[in-house]
Amino acid sequence: MRRHWLLVGACGWVVLILLFASKFINFSFRIPDDYGGKSEMHSLTRPSLKSHSHSAQQSEKRDPQPSLLPSVGTSTAEFSDWHSVVQSRLELLSSVCKNATLWNLTHTPVRKFVLDRIFVCDKHKILFCQTPKVGNTQWKKVLIVLNGKFSRVEKIPENLVHDHLRNGLPRLSSLNDTEIKERLNTYFKFFIVREPFERIISAFKDKFVKNPRFEPWYKHDIAPAIIRKYRKSHSDDGEKKSAGLQFEDFVRYLGDRQGRHRLDRQFGESIIHWLTYAELCAPCDITYDVVGHHETLEHDAPYILKAAGIDHLVSYPTIPPGITRYNRTKVEHYFSGISKRDVRRLYDRFQGDFRLFGYQRPDFLLD
């Protein structure tokens, strides 16, 4: 009898151990789905390039955030799939450039201002045109590593990235005419764009709301100048006057195509954060190999690294899930209360950027 109860007890312990092991195994298989760890060298967060199944589409409807999993490099199939997207963007860019007058597109010659925006990596024959407020800091880190200043992007101090005297990134404008022409004709060239209105919001938030300590002139010099010229201040209450630059003031300034030039000369290079892509990178005069989109950076970053032949040398920093997704709710919030007239004038100013890079006209704000 005693042996019988001992046997029953032993069986009970076996069952408990098996249940515990089962839970442990299930937990271990769920770990990769909770992606959030630090990326290893050459790894990049990106969704699959393959088309989704019906069940996956249903899942997307329930969960607006994409499923982002770590991956090593870019497979040949994925590279080929995304290559057609890149080529269609370049074809659109070429077509719009040929009909620039139809789209109210200002021609931008390749002058010193544009050459100042283009960073050079001679070692790997790469040119990168900086378009602020689209994640350019990360691409600068990639180039800094390629130029040999640091061995990995994670080791680069944040305060060094934009210190152009110490970060080891030469600009194209620092070279002579022959050297410039040679590089423009033979180097791999790329830049990144973002939905124009969302980029404007990002510039406003960063420079006038957050206002970094090391850039006080945005708050103390630029904001007051815009307020004096563009705020309808006589009817504003005291609280609004003391709150600093409002987004409405900023939109009115940006949309004043003729009247803002005097202010722009006063502001100097600070205006690069809200200039058009056409003004910054002259895409109708420089033949770029890739124009990446902030909204599809999970695809574009690995494609650019592979197309430039550097995917085995450096990684693009991990992309936080959902950070690149276009946020229509945020855009609607910022533009609520702004007159249709001011929004239309703003669109007229940035219409070229919408057309050149295939961004849809924001009818929900304009009509």
Secondary structure as GFF3:
##gff-version 3
##sequence-region A 1 367
A	DSSP	alpha_helix	2	30	.	.	.	ID=ss1
A	DSSP	three_ten_helix	31	33	.	.	.	ID=ss2
A	DSSP	beta_strand	43	46	.	.	.	ID=ss3
A	DSSP	alpha_helix	54	62	.	.	.	ID=ss4
A	DSSP	beta_strand	69	72	.	.	.	ID=ss5
A	DSSP	alpha_helix	76	98	.	.	.	ID=ss6
A	DSSP	three_ten_helix	100	103	.	.	.	ID=ss7
A	DSSP	alpha_helix	112	115	.	.	.	ID=ss8
A	DSSP	beta_strand	118	121	.	.	.	ID=ss9
A	DSSP	beta_strand	126	129	.	.	.	ID=ss10
A	DSSP	alpha_helix	136	146	.	.	.	ID=ss11
A	DSSP	three_ten_helix	153	155	.	.	.	ID=ss12
A	DSSP	alpha_helix	158	161	.	.	.	ID=ss13
A	DSSP	three_ten_helix	172	174	.	.	.	ID=ss14
A	DSSP	alpha_helix	177	186	.	.	.	ID=ss15
A	DSSP	beta_strand	188	193	.	.	.	ID=ss16
A	DSSP	alpha_helix	196	204	.	.	.	ID=ss17
A	DSSP	pi_helix	205	210	.	.	.	ID=ss18
A	DSSP	alpha_helix	217	217	.	.	.	ID=ss19
A	DSSP	pi_helix	218	222	.	.	.	ID=ss20
A	DSSP	alpha_helix	223	230	.	.	.	ID=ss21
A	DSSP	three_ten_helix	233	235	.	.	.	ID=ss22
A	DSSP	alpha_helix	238	242	.	.	.	ID=ss23
A	DSSP	alpha_helix	247	255	.	.	.	ID=ss24
A	DSSP	alpha_helix	261	267	.	.	.	ID=ss25
A	DSSP	three_ten_helix	268	273	.	.	.	ID=ss26
A	DSSP	alpha_helix	277	281	.	.	.	ID=ss27
A	DSSP	beta_strand	290	293	.	.	.	ID=ss28
A	DSSP	three_ten_helix	294	296	.	.	.	ID=ss29
A	DSSP	alpha_helix	297	307	.	.	.	ID=ss30
A	DSSP	alpha_helix	328	335	.	.	.	ID=ss31
A	DSSP	alpha_helix	340	356	.	.	.	ID=ss32
A	DSSP	alpha_helix	363	366	.	.	.	ID=ss33
###
